[in-house]
Amino acid sequence: MNLPRCRLSLACLAISLSAFAAEPTHEVFEKPATGLLHLEYLLTLPEGYEADPEKRWPLVVFLHGAGERGDQLADVAKHGPPKLVAGGRKFPFILASPQCPKDEWWTEQPILDLIDSLEESHRVDASRIYLTGLSMGGYGTWHFATLAPHRFAAIAPVCGGGIPYKMRLIPHLPVWAFHGGKDSVVVPDESIRLVEALRKSGNQGVNLTIYPEAGHDSWTEAYSNPLLYDWFLSHSLPANP
């Protein structure tokens, strides 16, 4: 039996709106207006964002690798959470995926300012902001976590690295690091030594997953793991950090 035309149209509209809800938009962050601070980014809002104007949502910021730098924002969706969104995955959080300019590094970019801007323009739950990134973005994840130790509820650096002595700045921060056991671009010891330094600092919330057969591309397996996103959302900042 065929649905009445009006009911069919409503069903199609619901499907259309559902698909639209997960469609990323091309956004530009500038501060000040002179453009001294400038980042372009993909922004994906979760389903239901518009339905409840009082609800605040978790925010995940994703930092891509060196190969996706430049001025073609679509490149940001080659890997990680934005790739999953492009494939139809829906997440229960706001996802911001900025693009690092050509020949520059994440440590030079205004990521913390971007987060400030997102908190002002969107209904972000400030107690549930998460940072993750791969390769160059993994280094950026470690960097910004130590630069703003009480800003993030949890971080997940993938095949990244950093400075061991700075781990003393984040003994409280939940960390889930990932690496490929056969990575010859960023060797596994880059993650191992940071995790060891965290444990020495008393961090009881640090985990390290090494995929024994993976090379540099440990991100496909890491970001395909649904437990990662459940783990993120299980963490929130204390009321008085």
GUZA-457501 format. One line per 4 residues: number of its first residue (from 1); for each residue y, z, x of N, C-alpha, C, O. Coordinates in Angstrom, 2 decimals, decimal comma. Layout:
BEGIN
NUM) Y:Z:X:Y:Z:X:Y:Z:X:Y:Z:X | ...
// end
This chain:
BEGIN
1) -1,19:0,00:0,85:0,00:0,00:0,00:1,24:0,00:0,89:1,32:0,76:1,85 | 2,21:-0,86:0,55:3,42:-0,96:1,36:4,40:0,14:1,01:4,50:0,54:-0,15 | 5,13:0,63:2,02:6,19:1,59:1,78:7,33:0,91:1,04:7,59:-0,27:1,28 | 8,02:1,61:0,13:9,24:1,05:-0,45:10,22:0,70:0,66:10,25:1,34:1,71
5) 11,02:-0,32:0,40:11,90:-0,82:1,46:12,83:0,26:1,99:13,04:0,34:3,20 | 13,40:1,11:1,10:14,34:2,13:1,56:13,63:3,15:2,44:14,18:3,61:3,44 | 12,40:3,51:2,05:11,67:4,48:2,85:11,29:3,88:4,19:11,30:4,57:5,20 | 10,95:2,60:4,20:10,61:1,92:5,44:11,82:1,87:6,36:11,69:2,08:7,57
9) 12,99:1,60:5,78:14,21:1,53:6,59:14,52:2,88:7,21:14,91:2,96:8,38 | 14,35:3,96:6,43:14,60:5,29:6,96:13,65:5,63:8,08:14,03:6,26:9,07 | 12,39:5,20:7,91:11,40:5,45:8,96:11,78:4,71:10,23:11,68:5,25:11,33 | 12,21:3,46:10,07:12,61:2,67:11,24:13,84:3,28:11,90:13,95:3,30:13,12
13) 14,78:3,79:11,07:15,98:4,41:11,62:15,63:5,64:12,42:16,20:5,88:13,48 | 14,69:6,44:11,91:14,28:7,65:12,63:13,67:7,30:13,97:13,94:7,96:14,97 | 12,84:6,26:13,98:12,22:5,82:15,23:13,29:5,33:16,20:13,25:5,62:17,39 | 14,27:4,57:15,66:15,34:4,04:16,49:16,18:5,15:17,11:16,50:5,10:18,29
17) 16,53:6,17:16,28:17,32:7,27:16,80:16,55:8,07:17,82:17,13:8,57:18,78 | 15,25:8,21:17,61:14,42:8,95:18,56:14,42:8,26:19,90:14,53:8,91:20,94 | 14,30:6,92:19,88:14,30:6,19:21,14:15,66:6,28:21,81:15,76:6,42:23,03 | 16,73:6,21:20,98:18,07:6,25:21,53:18,37:7,59:22,21:19,12:7,66:23,18
21) 17,76:8,66:21,67:18,05:9,99:22,20:17,66:10,13:23,66:18,27:10,92:24,39 | 16,64:9,38:24,09:16,16:9,50:25,46:16,71:8,40:26,35:16,31:8,29:27,51 | 17,62:7,59:25,83:18,17:6,47:26,60:19,25:6,98:27,55:20,23:7,56:27,09 | 19,10:6,77:28,86:20,13:7,26:29,80:21,42:6,47:29,68:21,41:5,28:29,35
25) 22,52:7,13:29,95:23,82:6,47:29,94:24,39:6,49:31,35:24,07:7,36:32,16 | 25,23:5,51:31,64:25,89:5,38:32,94:27,19:6,17:32,88:28,09:5,84:32,11 | 27,28:7,22:33,70:28,44:8,08:33,69:29,12:8,08:35,06:28,50:7,76:36,07 | 30,40:8,45:35,06:31,17:8,53:36,30:31,84:9,90:36,37:32,52:10,32:35,43
29) 31,64:10,57:37,48:32,32:11,85:37,73:33,39:11,63:38,79:33,12:11,11:39,87 | 34,61:12,02:38,47:35,70:11,95:39,44:36,52:13,22:39,37:36,85:13,70:38,29 | 36,84:13,76:40,52:37,68:14,95:40,60:38,32:15,01:41,99:37,60:15,08:42,98 | 39,63:14,98:42,07:40,57:14,77:40,98:40,60:13,31:40,54:39,76:12,52:40,97
33) 41,56:12,96:39,70:41,63:11,60:39,15:41,88:10,55:40,22:41,67:9,37:39,98 | 42,33:10,96:41,39:42,57:10,01:42,47:41,27:9,40:42,98:41,29:8,40:43,70 | 40,13:10,00:42,61:38,85:9,46:43,04:38,39:9,98:44,38:37,45:9,45:44,97 | 39,04:11,04:44,87:38,61:11,61:46,15:37,19:12,14:46,06:36,43:12,07:47,03
37) 36,82:12,66:44,89:35,45:13,04:44,63:34,93:12,09:43,56:35,48:12,02:42,46 | 33,88:11,36:43,88:33,42:10,31:42,97:31,90:10,21:43,05:31,33:10,06:44,13 | 31,26:10,28:41,91:29,82:10,06:41,82:29,51:9,34:40,52:30,04:9,69:39,46 | 28,66:8,35:40,59:28,13:7,74:39,38:26,73:8,30:39,16:26,01:8,59:40,11
41) 26,37:8,46:37,90:25,08:9,09:37,62:24,52:8,65:36,28:25,25:8,25:35,38 | 23,21:8,73:36,19:22,52:8,52:34,92:22,42:9,87:34,22:22,09:10,88:34,83 | 22,71:9,86:32,93:22,63:11,08:32,14:21,74:10,85:30,94:21,94:9,91:30,17 | 20,74:11,71:30,79:19,84:11,64:29,65:19,91:12,94:28,88:19,70:14,02:29,43
45) 20,20:12,82:27,59:20,26:14,00:26,73:18,93:14,15:25,99:18,31:13,14:25,64 | 18,49:15,38:25,74:17,21:15,57:25,06:17,30:15,27:23,57:18,39:15,31:22,99 | 16,18:14,98:22,97:16,14:14,83:21,52:16,61:16,13:20,87:16,25:17,22:21,32 | 17,40:16,00:19,82:17,90:17,17:19,12:19,21:17,70:19,66:19,75:18,67:19,13
49) 19,73:17,07:20,72:20,97:17,58:21,32:22,12:17,55:20,32:22,90:18,50:20,24 | 22,22:16,46:19,55:23,32:16,32:18,60:23,08:17,11:17,33:24,03:17,41:16,60 | 21,83:17,46:17,05:21,50:18,09:15,77:22,00:19,53:15,67:22,33:20,00:14,58 | 22,05:20,22:16,79:22,45:21,63:16,78:23,61:21,83:17,73:23,41:21,99:18,94
53) 24,84:21,83:17,22:26,03:21,93:18,09:26,20:23,29:18,75:27,07:23,44:19,61 | 25,39:24,27:18,38:25,50:25,60:18,98:24,50:25,82:20,11:24,67:26,72:20,93 | 23,47:25,00:20,15:22,40:25,22:21,13:22,81:24,78:22,52:23,46:23,74:22,70 | 22,43:25,58:23,51:22,65:25,22:24,91:21,32:24,83:25,54:20,27:25,38:25,21
57) 21,38:23,86:26,45:20,18:23,24:26,98:20,05:23,44:28,49:21,06:23,51:29,20 | 18,83:23,52:28,98:18,62:23,54:30,44:19,12:22,23:31,05:19,18:21,20:30,38 | 19,46:22,28:32,33:19,92:21,10:33,07:19,06:20,92:34,31:18,89:21,86:35,09 | 18,52:19,73:34,49:17,82:19,37:35,72:18,65:18,31:36,44:18,99:17,28:35,85
61) 18,96:18,56:37,70:19,68:17,58:38,53:18,68:17,01:39,53:18,04:17,75:40,28 | 18,56:15,68:39,54:17,62:14,99:40,42:18,35:14,22:41,50:19,27:13,45:41,21 | 17,95:14,44:42,76:18,54:13,75:43,91:17,52:12,76:44,48:16,45:13,15:44,93 | 17,87:11,49:44,46:16,96:10,44:44,93:16,86:10,40:46,45:17,50:11,20:47,14
65) 16,05:9,48:46,96:15,87:9,33:48,40:16,83:8,32:49,01:17,65:7,73:48,31 | 16,72:8,13:50,33:17,66:7,27:51,05:17,60:5,83:50,60:18,60:5,12:50,66 | 16,45:5,38:50,13:16,29:3,99:49,74:17,04:3,61:48,48:17,21:2,42:48,20 | 17,49:4,60:47,72:18,17:4,31:46,45:19,69:4,49:46,55:20,39:4,46:45,54
69) 20,20:4,67:47,77:21,64:4,77:47,94:22,31:3,42:47,63:21,66:2,38:47,69 | 23,59:3,46:47,30:24,32:2,20:47,09:25,18:2,23:45,86:25,69:3,28:45,47 | 25,34:1,06:45,23:26,19:0,95:44,05:25,46:0,31:42,87:26,10:-0,13:41,92 | 24,14:0,25:42,94:23,34:-0,24:41,83:22,67:0,96:41,17:21,60:1,40:41,61
73) 23,29:1,48:40,13:22,83:2,74:39,56:21,39:2,65:39,04:20,69:3,66:38,99 | 20,96:1,47:38,66:19,59:1,32:38,15:18,56:1,70:39,19:17,43:2,05:38,85 | 18,93:1,64:40,48:17,99:1,99:41,55:17,57:3,46:41,47:16,49:3,83:41,94 | 18,42:4,29:40,89:18,11:5,72:40,80:16,85:5,96:39,98:16,16:6,97:40,17
77) 16,55:5,04:39,07:15,39:5,20:38,19:14,10:4,62:38,78:13,12:4,42:38,06 | 14,09:4,33:40,08:12,87:3,81:40,71:11,80:4,88:40,85:10,61:4,58:40,85 | 12,22:6,12:40,97:11,27:7,21:41,20:11,70:8,46:40,43:12,81:8,54:39,92 | 10,79:9,41:40,36:11,12:10,73:39,84:11,34:10,79:38,34:10,93:9,88:37,62
81) 11,97:11,84:37,86:12,19:12,02:36,42:12,90:10,85:35,74:12,50:10,50:34,63 | 13,94:10,22:36,34:14,55:9,09:35,63:13,60:7,91:35,45:13,72:7,16:34,48 | 12,65:7,74:36,36:11,63:6,71:36,18:10,75:7,04:34,99:10,40:6,16:34,21 | 10,39:8,31:34,86:9,56:8,73:33,73:10,31:8,52:32,42:9,72:8,09:31,43
85) 11,61:8,82:32,40:12,41:8,59:31,20:12,43:7,11:30,84:12,30:6,75:29,67 | 12,59:6,25:31,86:12,59:4,81:31,62:11,26:4,34:31,04:11,20:3,34:30,32 | 10,19:5,06:31,36:8,87:4,72:30,85:8,57:5,35:29,50:7,47:5,19:28,97 | 9,55:6,06:28,92:9,38:6,62:27,59:9,16:8,12:27,53:9,02:8,68:26,44
89) 9,13:8,79:28,68:8,93:10,24:28,69:10,16:10,94:28,14:11,29:10,58:28,47 | 9,95:11,94:27,31:11,06:12,72:26,75:10,98:14,14:27,29:9,92:14,77:27,25 | 12,09:14,63:27,79:12,15:15,96:28,36:13,02:16,87:27,49:13,97:16,41:26,88 | 12,69:18,16:27,44:13,49:19,10:26,64:14,66:19,69:27,41:14,97:20,88:27,27
93) 15,30:18,87:28,23:16,45:19,32:29,01:17,38:18,15:29,27:17,00:16,99:29,15 | 18,61:18,48:29,64:19,55:17,46:30,09:19,15:17,05:31,50:18,86:17,91:32,34 | 19,13:15,76:31,76:18,77:15,25:33,08:19,94:14,46:33,65:20,38:13,48:33,06 | 20,43:14,90:34,80:21,51:14,19:35,50:20,98:13,68:36,83:20,44:14,44:37,63
97) 21,14:12,37:37,06:20,59:11,74:38,26:21,69:10,94:38,96:21,87:9,76:38,68 | 22,43:11,58:39,87:23,53:10,90:40,56:23,03:9,92:41,63:21,88:9,99:42,06 | 23,92:9,03:42,03:23,59:8,09:43,11:24,48:8,35:44,31:25,70:8,40:44,20 | 23,84:8,51:45,46:24,55:8,70:46,71:25,06:7,34:47,22:24,29:6,38:47,22
101) 26,31:7,23:47,64:26,83:5,96:48,15:26,07:5,48:49,39:25,41:6,26:50,08 | 26,17:4,21:49,66:25,50:3,58:50,79:25,90:4,25:52,11:27,06:4,54:52,36 | 24,89:4,48:52,94:25,06:5,03:54,30:25,60:6,46:54,31:26,00:6,95:55,37 | 25,61:7,13:53,16:26,03:8,53:53,14:24,83:9,42:52,84:23,71:8,94:52,62
105) 25,08:10,72:52,83:24,00:11,70:52,67:24,37:12,68:51,57:25,54:12,87:51,25 | 23,34:13,29:50,99:23,61:14,21:49,89:24,49:15,38:50,31:25,28:15,89:49,51 | 24,36:15,80:51,55:25,16:16,94:52,00:26,66:16,64:51,97:27,48:17,55:52,02 | 27,02:15,36:51,89:28,42:14,95:51,86:28,94:14,79:50,42:30,12:14,51:50,22
109) 28,08:14,95:49,44:28,44:14,62:48,07:28,78:15,86:47,23:28,27:16,95:47,50 | 29,63:15,70:46,21:30,10:16,84:45,40:29,14:17,22:44,28:29,51:17,21:43,11 | 27,91:17,55:44,65:26,90:17,87:43,64:27,27:19,13:42,85:27,11:19,17:41,63 | 27,76:20,15:43,53:28,13:21,37:42,83:29,31:21,14:41,90:29,38:21,74:40,82
113) 30,23:20,27:42,31:31,35:19,92:41,43:30,87:19,14:40,21:31,38:19,32:39,11 | 29,88:18,28:40,42:29,31:17,53:39,30:28,70:18,50:38,28:28,88:18,33:37,08 | 27,99:19,50:38,78:27,39:20,48:37,87:28,46:21,24:37,11:28,32:21,49:35,91 | 29,54:21,61:37,81:30,68:22,25:37,13:31,18:21,38:35,98:31,43:21,87:34,88
117) 31,32:20,09:36,26:31,83:19,16:35,26:30,88:19,05:34,07:31,32:18,99:32,92 | 29,58:19,01:34,34:28,60:18,92:33,27:28,62:20,17:32,40:28,43:20,10:31,18 | 28,84:21,32:33,02:28,93:22,56:32,25:30,15:22,55:31,33:30,12:23,14:30,25 | 31,22:21,87:31,75:32,43:21,80:30,94:32,30:20,78:29,81:32,83:20,98:28,72
121) 31,58:19,69:30,08:31,54:18,58:29,12:30,33:18,61:28,21:30,33:17,95:27,16 | 29,29:19,35:28,58:28,07:19,38:27,79:27,61:20,82:27,57:28,06:21,75:28,25 | 26,72:20,99:26,62:26,24:22,33:26,28:25,10:22,72:27,22:23,93:22,72:26,84 | 25,48:23,06:28,43:24,50:23,43:29,47:24,28:24,95:29,42:25,23:25,73:29,34
125) 23,02:25,34:29,48:22,67:26,75:29,62:22,82:27,11:31,10:21,99:26,73:31,92 | 23,87:27,84:31,43:24,18:28,14:32,83:23,10:28,98:33,50:23,03:29,02:34,73 | 22,26:29,63:32,73:21,20:30,43:33,32:19,95:29,61:33,63:19,00:30,12:34,23 | 19,95:28,34:33,22:18,77:27,49:33,44:19,20:26,14:34,00:19,09:25,11:33,34
129) 19,69:26,16:35,22:20,04:24,95:35,95:19,05:24,81:37,10:18,86:25,74:37,88 | 18,43:23,63:37,20:17,37:23,40:38,18:17,73:22,20:39,06:18,38:21,26:38,60 | 17,30:22,25:40,31:17,60:21,19:41,26:16,31:20,70:41,89:15,46:21,49:42,29 | 16,17:19,37:41,98:15,00:18,79:42,62:15,40:17,46:43,26:16,40:16,86:42,87
133) 14,63:17,02:44,22:14,92:15,75:44,88:13,81:15,38:45,84:13,00:16,22:46,22 | 13,78:14,11:46,22:12,71:13,62:47,09:13,27:13,05:48,39:14,31:12,39:48,40 | 12,57:13,32:49,48:12,92:12,83:50,81:14,35:13,25:51,15:14,60:14,44:51,31 | 15,29:12,32:51,27:16,67:12,72:51,51:17,15:13,68:50,43:17,91:14,61:50,69
137) 16,69:13,44:49,21:17,03:14,33:48,11:16,34:15,68:48,21:16,84:16,68:47,69 | 15,18:15,72:48,88:14,52:16,99:49,15:15,34:17,82:50,12:15,49:19,03:49,94 | 15,86:17,16:51,16:16,77:17,85:52,09:18,01:18,35:51,34:18,49:19,46:51,57 | 18,53:17,50:50,44:19,69:17,89:49,67:19,41:19,08:48,77:20,27:19,94:48,57
141) 18,21:19,14:48,24:17,83:20,25:47,37:17,87:21,57:48,13:18,44:22,55:47,66 | 17,24:21,59:49,31:17,29:22,79:50,15:18,73:23,13:50,51:19,13:24,30:50,46 | 19,51:22,12:50,86:20,89:22,34:51,31:21,74:23,00:50,23:22,38:24,02:50,49 | 21,74:22,43:49,02:22,61:22,96:47,97:22,13:24,31:47,46:22,93:25,13:47,00
145) 20,83:24,55:47,55:20,31:25,87:47,15:20,85:26,95:48,07:21,23:28,03:47,61 | 20,89:26,67:49,38:21,41:27,67:50,31:22,94:27,72:50,30:23,54:28,73:50,66 | 23,56:26,63:49,89:25,02:26,60:49,80:25,51:27,41:48,59:26,57:28,03:48,64 | 24,72:27,40:47,52:25,06:28,13:46,30:23,84:28,93:45,87:23,16:28,55:44,92
149) 23,54:30,03:46,56:22,27:30,75:46,38:21,99:31,26:44,98:20,83:31,43:44,60 | 23,06:31,51:44,19:22,84:32,08:42,86:23,20:31,11:41,74:23,48:31,51:40,61 | 23,20:29,82:42,07:23,57:28,81:41,07:22,36:28,29:40,31:22,46:27,95:39,13 | 21,22:28,23:40,98:20,05:27,58:40,39:19,00:28,62:39,99:18,81:29,64:40,65
153) 18,33:28,32:38,87:17,25:29,20:38,41:15,95:28,92:39,15:15,10:29,80:39,25 | 15,80:27,70:39,68:14,61:27,32:40,45:14,89:25,96:41,09:15,70:25,19:40,58 | 14,20:25,67:42,20:14,33:24,37:42,86:12,95:23,82:43,19:11,99:24,57:43,36 | 12,88:22,49:43,29:11,62:21,83:43,65:11,91:20,69:44,63:12,07:19,55:44,21
157) 11,96:20,98:45,93:12,17:19,93:46,94:10,86:19,20:47,24:9,82:19,82:47,41 | 10,93:17,88:47,29:9,75:17,05:47,54:9,93:16,32:48,87:10,92:15,62:49,06 | 8,99:16,47:49,76:8,99:15,89:51,12:10,36:15,98:51,77:10,89:14,99:52,29 | 10,94:17,17:51,73:12,24:17,40:52,34:12,14:18,35:53,52:11,07:18,55:54,09
161) 13,25:18,93:53,88:13,30:19,85:55,00:14,65:20,52:55,07:15,52:20,26:54,23 | 14,83:21,36:56,05:16,09:22,07:56,17:16,10:23,01:57,36:15,35:22,81:58,32 | 16,94:24,02:57,31:17,13:24,94:58,43:16,46:26,27:58,09:16,89:26,96:57,16 | 15,42:26,65:58,84:14,66:27,86:58,50:15,51:29,13:58,37:15,28:29,92:57,45
165) 16,48:29,34:59,28:17,21:30,61:59,23:18,04:30,75:57,95:18,40:31,86:57,57 | 18,35:29,62:57,29:19,11:29,68:56,05:18,28:30,17:54,87:18,81:30,47:53,80 | 16,96:30,24:55,06:16,11:30,71:53,98:16,38:32,17:53,64:16,02:32,63:52,56 | 17,02:32,89:54,56:17,37:34,28:54,28:18,41:34,38:53,17:18,62:35,45:52,60
169) 19,06:33,25:52,84:20,06:33,24:51,78:19,44:33,17:50,39:20,11:33,48:49,41 | 18,17:32,75:50,31:17,55:32,56:48,99:16,21:33,30:48,87:15,23:32,70:48,43 | 16,15:34,59:49,25:14,89:35,32:49,14:14,47:35,57:47,69:13,33:35,92:47,42 | 15,43:35,38:46,76:15,20:35,65:45,35:14,83:34,40:44,55:14,40:34,52:43,40
173) 15,00:33,22:45,14:14,97:31,97:44,38:13,55:31,42:44,23:12,85:31,23:45,23 | 13,09:31,15:42,99:11,81:30,49:42,81:11,83:29,06:43,38:12,71:28,27:43,07 | 10,86:28,76:44,22:10,78:27,47:44,90:9,37:26,92:44,76:8,39:27,63:44,99 | 9,27:25,64:44,40:7,99:24,94:44,44:8,23:23,68:45,27:8,86:22,73:44,81
177) 7,72:23,69:46,50:7,89:22,56:47,40:6,63:21,69:47,39:5,52:22,18:47,17 | 6,82:20,40:47,62:5,72:19,43:47,65:5,81:18,60:48,91:6,91:18,33:49,42 | 4,66:18,18:49,42:4,64:17,32:50,60:3,32:16,56:50,67:2,30:17,01:50,14 | 3,34:15,42:51,33:2,12:14,66:51,58:1,51:15,07:52,91:2,22:15,17:53,92
181) 0,22:15,31:52,91:-0,44:15,76:54,14:-0,42:14,73:55,25:-0,54:15,09:56,42 | -0,27:13,43:54,90:-0,27:12,36:55,89:1,12:11,73:56,01:1,24:10,57:56,43 | 2,14:12,46:55,66:3,52:11,96:55,73:3,94:11,84:57,18:4,01:12,84:57,90 | 4,23:10,62:57,62:4,69:10,39:58,99:6,20:10,14:59,05:6,76:10,00:60,14
185) 6,86:10,07:57,90:8,30:9,87:57,84:9,01:11,22:57,92:9,90:11,43:58,75 | 8,61:12,12:57,04:9,05:13,51:57,10:7,76:14,33:57,19:7,07:14,51:56,19 | 7,45:14,82:58,36:6,14:15,46:58,57:6,02:16,73:57,74:7,02:17,40:57,48 | 4,80:17,08:57,31:4,61:18,25:56,44:5,18:19,54:57,00:5,55:20,43:56,23
189) 5,27:19,66:58,33:5,79:20,88:58,91:7,23:21,15:58,49:7,68:22,30:58,54 | 7,95:20,12:58,06:9,33:20,31:57,60:9,37:21,23:56,38:10,27:22,05:56,25 | 8,39:21,08:55,49:8,31:21,97:54,34:7,62:23,28:54,70:8,03:24,35:54,25 | 6,57:23,19:55,52:5,78:24,38:55,85:6,63:25,45:56,52:6,51:26,63:56,19
193) 7,49:25,05:57,45:8,26:26,06:58,18:9,30:26,74:57,30:9,64:27,90:57,52 | 9,82:26,00:56,30:10,77:26,61:55,38:10,07:27,60:54,45:10,59:28,68:54,15 | 8,89:27,21:53,98:8,12:28,10:53,11:7,73:29,36:53,87:7,79:30,46:53,32 | 7,32:29,20:55,13:6,98:30,38:55,94:8,19:31,28:56,14:8,08:32,50:56,09
197) 9,35:30,67:56,37:10,57:31,46:56,55:10,94:32,19:55,27:11,41:33,33:55,31 | 10,73:31,54:54,12:11,00:32,18:52,85:10,10:33,39:52,64:10,54:34,45:52,19 | 8,83:33,22:52,96:7,89:34,32:52,78:8,24:35,49:53,70:8,09:36,65:53,31 | 8,69:35,18:54,91:9,10:36,25:55,82:10,33:36,97:55,31:10,54:38,15:55,59
201) 11,15:36,25:54,54:12,37:36,87:53,99:12,06:37,72:52,76:12,94:38,39:52,21 | 10,79:37,70:52,33:10,39:38,49:51,18:10,33:37,73:49,87:10,16:38,33:48,82 | 10,47:36,41:49,93:10,42:35,60:48,71:8,98:35,55:48,19:8,09:35,01:48,84 | 8,78:36,13:47,00:7,46:36,16:46,40:7,26:35,02:45,39:6,19:34,87:44,81
205) 8,30:34,20:45,20:8,23:33,14:44,20:8,21:31,76:44,80:8,68:30,80:44,17 | 7,68:31,63:46,02:7,65:30,32:46,67:6,23:29,77:46,66:5,27:30,47:46,97 | 6,11:28,50:46,30:4,83:27,80:46,28:4,95:26,50:47,07:6,02:25,88:47,10 | 3,87:26,11:47,71:3,84:24,85:48,44:2,58:24,09:48,06:1,47:24,61:48,19
209) 2,76:22,86:47,59:1,64:21,99:47,26:1,64:20,83:48,25:2,61:20,07:48,32 | 0,56:20,70:49,00:0,40:19,58:49,92:-0,72:18,68:49,39:-1,85:19,14:49,19 | -0,41:17,43:49,17:-1,41:16,47:48,74:-2,07:15,88:49,99:-1,42:15,12:50,70 | -3,33:16,22:50,27:-3,95:15,91:51,56:-3,95:14,43:51,93:-3,81:14,09:53,10
213) -4,11:13,55:50,95:-4,22:12,12:51,23:-2,92:11,36:51,06:-2,87:10,16:51,30 | -1,86:12,04:50,64:-0,59:11,35:50,39:0,21:11,17:51,67:0,20:12,04:52,55 | 0,89:10,04:51,76:1,82:9,81:52,86:3,19:10,30:52,44:3,34:11,39:51,89 | 4,21:9,48:52,72:5,57:9,91:52,37:5,75:9,99:50,86:6,50:10,83:50,36
217) 5,05:9,13:50,15:5,16:9,15:48,70:4,30:10,27:48,11:3,21:10,04:47,58 | 4,82:11,48:48,21:4,20:12,60:47,50:4,90:12,82:46,17:4,46:13,63:45,35 | 6,01:12,08:45,95:6,81:12,31:44,75:6,14:11,78:43,48:6,32:12,36:42,41 | 5,37:10,69:43,60:4,74:10,16:42,39:3,82:11,21:41,76:3,87:11,44:40,55
221) 3,00:11,84:42,58:2,09:12,86:42,08:2,84:14,13:41,66:2,51:14,75:40,66 | 3,83:14,49:42,43:4,58:15,72:42,12:5,28:15,61:40,77:5,17:16,51:39,94 | 6,01:14,51:40,56:6,79:14,39:39,34:5,94:13,99:38,13:6,40:14,08:36,99 | 4,71:13,55:38,37:3,80:13,25:37,26:3,10:14,50:36,75:2,42:14,46:35,72
225) 3,27:15,60:37,46:2,61:16,84:37,09:3,42:17,56:36,00:4,51:18,05:36,29 | 2,91:17,62:34,76:3,68:18,28:33,70:3,91:19,76:33,95:4,83:20,35:33,39 | 3,06:20,37:34,79:3,23:21,79:35,09:4,54:22,06:35,82:5,08:23,16:35,72 | 5,06:21,06:36,54:6,32:21,25:37,25:7,44:21,57:36,26:8,24:22,48:36,50
229) 7,49:20,83:35,16:8,58:21,01:34,20:8,40:22,31:33,40:9,37:22,97:33,05 | 7,16:22,66:33,12:6,90:23,95:32,49:7,32:25,09:33,43:7,87:26,10:32,99 | 7,06:24,90:34,72:7,42:25,91:35,72:8,94:26,06:35,79:9,46:27,18:35,81 | 9,65:24,92:35,83:11,12:24,99:35,81:11,58:25,85:34,63:12,32:26,82:34,81
233) 11,15:25,48:33,44:11,68:26,08:32,22:11,24:27,53:32,04:11,78:28,23:31,18 | 10,28:27,97:32,83:9,85:29,38:32,76:10,80:30,31:33,52:10,68:31,53:33,43 | 11,74:29,72:34,25:12,65:30,51:35,07:14,09:30,45:34,54:14,56:29,41:34,10 | 14,75:31,56:34,61:16,17:31,62:34,26:16,83:32,66:35,15:16,18:33,58:35,66
237) 18,12:32,51:35,33:18,87:33,46:36,15:18,96:34,82:35,45:19,07:34,88:34,22 | 18,93:35,89:36,21:19,13:37,21:35,60:20,57:37,34:35,10:21,47:36,62:35,53 | 20,76:38,27:34,18:22,11:38,45:33,60:23,13:38,82:34,66:24,28:38,40:34,58 | 22,73:39,62:35,66:23,64:40,03:36,73:23,00:39,76:38,08:22,43:40,67:38,69
241) 23,10:38,51:38,57:22,45:38,17:39,85:23,07:38,95:41,02:22,65:38,78:42,16
// end
